[in-house]
Amino acid sequence: QFSIDQMRIHANKTLTAQQKATELAKLIDQLPPTLADGVRVSMQFAELQQLTQEIKEKGGSAQELRNMRESLLGVEAADRLEKVDQEEAVWQNQVNSYLSQRVQILKSDVDDASKQRALNQLRNNSFATKEELLRAQTYEMMHDRKR
């Protein structure tokens, strides 16, 4: 019955993502406590992903996203996810700026050795840690594959 009710909630086009999150939370709360805890943990991530995607596909607002997160996970978790979103936005801006400058260097009319020095300097100026450098290299590869 739980799975049927869960599918019915997801299929209901009249509910907003926040309302779906609220209904799913209520559905979990109706389970016996020992079962509810396990289901809650296993479902939350999948539900969060699906409802977040729905909101983004509809062009939903940051407030709508926050409301859904609060309904599904609670205020503290919504706060943490909002902080992660902000950090990710800063990172994306940093990477996009880096990739744009990198393209300009690669298009420049200088020899390969000069390009390589300029790229190394750009990388070192753009990213502070080894982890950031590794992430940036991954973005470089994805960017280069698209071109």
N, C-alpha and C positions, 0 to 999 in steps of 0.2 A: 504494500500500500504506500509506503514511504516513497519508493521510486516513481510510482504512478503520480502521486501528488507533486513530486519534484518536477517531473516532466510537464505536468499541467501548468505549474507556475511559470516555467520557462516559455511555454508555448503561448501564454496569455499576452497578446499584443496590446491589451488595454492597460497593462501595468507598466509603470516606469521602472527603471533599473533599481531605484531606491525601494519602491514598493515590492519588487521581486525579492530584494535582499531581506526586507522585513518579513515577508511571507516565508521565505526559506528558513530564516532564523526561528520563526514561530514553529515551523514544521519540525525542526530539529529539537526544539524545546519540548515537544510532545512525546519524544522518545523516552524510554527509561534512562535515568541519569548515566548509568555505566555505558550504555550504548550511545547516548547523545554525545558524550565527550569524544569518543572515537570517531563518530560520524562527523562531528563539528570540525575536528582537526583535519580529517581527510578531505572533506568537502570544501572547506573555506578557500583554499588556494584555487581550486578549479572554478568555484563560483565567482571569486574575485576576478579571475582572468576573464571569464565569460561576460560578466556584467560590465567590467571596465571596457571591454571591446565594444559592447553594445552602445555604451555611452559615447565612446569616441567615434564610432561609425555614424551616430546620429548628430555629431557635432555638439555634444553636450558640454555644459559648462563645468568649470573646476568645482563649483559649489554642488552641482549634481553628482559629480564623482565623489566628493567628500561625503555628501549625505548617504550615498549608497555604502561607502566604506564604513561609516559610523553605524549604519543599520546592520551590516553584516558582521563587523569586527569589533565595534566599540570605538569610543572617542580616542583613547590612547593609541590604538593601532592606526586609526585614521590620521592622527597627528604624525606618527612615524612615517607612514606612507607618503604623506604630503611633503615631508622633509626629503625623503628619497627622490620624489618627483622633482623637487627644486634642485637637488644636487645633480640629478641626471640632466636637467635642462642646462645647468651651468656647464657640465661636461660636454654636452652636445654642441653648445656654442663654441667652446674651446676647440673641439675637434673640427667643427666646420670651418672655423677661422684658420686652423692649422692646414687643413686640406686645401683650402682656397690659396693660401700662400705657397703651399707645396706645388700646386698646379702651375702657378706663375713661375716658380723656379724651374720646373721641368720644361716649360715652354721657352725659357730664356735662351738667348743666343750666345751662351758661353760653353766652354768645353766641359766634358763630363766630370773631370776632376773638380772643377769649380762648382758645378751643380751639386756634387756629392758633399763638398765642404759646406755649401750653403744649406743643404738639407740637414746635415748633421747639426749645424748651428741652430737651425729652426727647431728641430726636435728637442734639442737640449734647452732652448729658451722657452719652449711651449709646455714641456712636461717635466715635473719635478722628481718623480719617482720611477723606479724600474717598472713597477706595475703599470703606471700610466703610459710609459713608453711601449710596453707590450700591447696594451689595449690600443694605442694609437697605430701600431704596426698592423694590427688586425683590421682596423678601420681603413688603413691605406690599401691593404689587399682587397677588401670588399669594394672600395672606391675604384681601384684600378680594374677590377673585373667588370664593373658596370660600363666602363669607357670603351 
